[in-house]
Amino acid sequence: MPIGPLLESIRLDKRLMAYTAAGIYGGAAFNGLVESFIPGDPRLSILPGLIAVTLAAMLLTIGPRLPRWALAPLGPVGVALIACALAESPGAGDGAILYTWPVLWTAFFFDRRGAVAIVACIAVAHGITLLSLPAASSFAGRWIDVIVAMSVLATFTEILARRSDGLLARLAGEARTDALTGLLNRRGFEEHASFDLAHARRDGESVAAIAVDIDYFKHINDEWGHAAGDRVLARVGEVLAAHSREVDVSARFGGDEFVVLLPGGTRSDAEAFMQRIRLALARSVAGTPVVRVSAGVAVELAPQSIETLLRSADSKLYAAKQTGRNRTVSAGAPDLLAIEEPQLR
């Protein structure tokens, strides 16, 4: 299931792709302009510079609106322009360092295939360039030095970019996960819920929401200590996760409040789910008191708002607490239906 902003990886940001490419082309044009005024430097053709300026201006204006496949050739085009500029500069110059720009850009934004492709482009373009130069400037070592250097640069750029993506994914996951229970937190729940509600509206399916609260949790903390209270919270989270389907969404909203979303679920599904939860929590665990919970169930067909659904479940949870706790209260006609659980020992 998607995790909201996590799907929009930085390497898929077309705005960033377009603007960084514009900076590279603009920098190349500026570099050529500066070198043309340096005494003793060879006079270069203005064509590569004009192309670079044109591409930079285009990328700044319409670049972010272009599809990703249309941006992909920017790396090879840059290689071709650099190769053309080098072909006009006989001698053992250091202009080949400019290949680093398209290598960094392509390897970062287009992963391993992009890294391999851009190095292959440089191998061909630089080879043709060297063959066009006088024999004194066309020795094989110049080609080998460039290809080895660019291959190493492309490899490390791709590895670091992939590592960066992994760290971003980890941080995004941690920002949406409750550290104590391992369940989603409120933010993570809301992102998942928005996806599930959109799916339910599209297919006309029902969604069941369950608000769960641990009975007398303050008493547990006071009598057993906060460490035991944390163990109780962790145990409830573990049980909810263990009894949830893959499509269900379980979250801790804070304190001793939990929420479970059952896509496609009915009232009977939610009530049966809570019965399984109570039976699992009734099993004694060393160092942890017996845990009982109250729950409220709300079910809607193609719900329009997660807030409305949760408010309805919360009102049923309040009714469960007011009528004795350790029970599930659900919406039903003509009034509320309460399922009182036996006192599990």
Secondary structure, DSSP 8 states (H G I E B T S, - for coil): ---GGGGS-GGG-HHHHHHHHHHHHHHHHHHHHHHHTSTTS----SHHHHHHHHHHHHHHHHGGGS-HHHHTTHHHHHHHHHHHHHHTS-SS-SGGGGGHHHHHHHHHHSHHHHHHHHHHHHHHHHHHHHHHS-GGG--HHHHHHHHHHHHHHHHHHHHHHHHHHHHHHHHHHHHTB-TTTSSB-HHHHHHHHHHHHHHHHHHT-EEEEEEEEETTHHHHHHHH-HHHHHHHHHHHHHHHHHHS-TT-EEEEEETTEEEEEEET--HHHHHHHHHHHHHHHTS-BTTB----EEEEEEEEES-S-HHHHHHHHHHHHHHHHHTTSSEEEE--SSS-EEEE-----
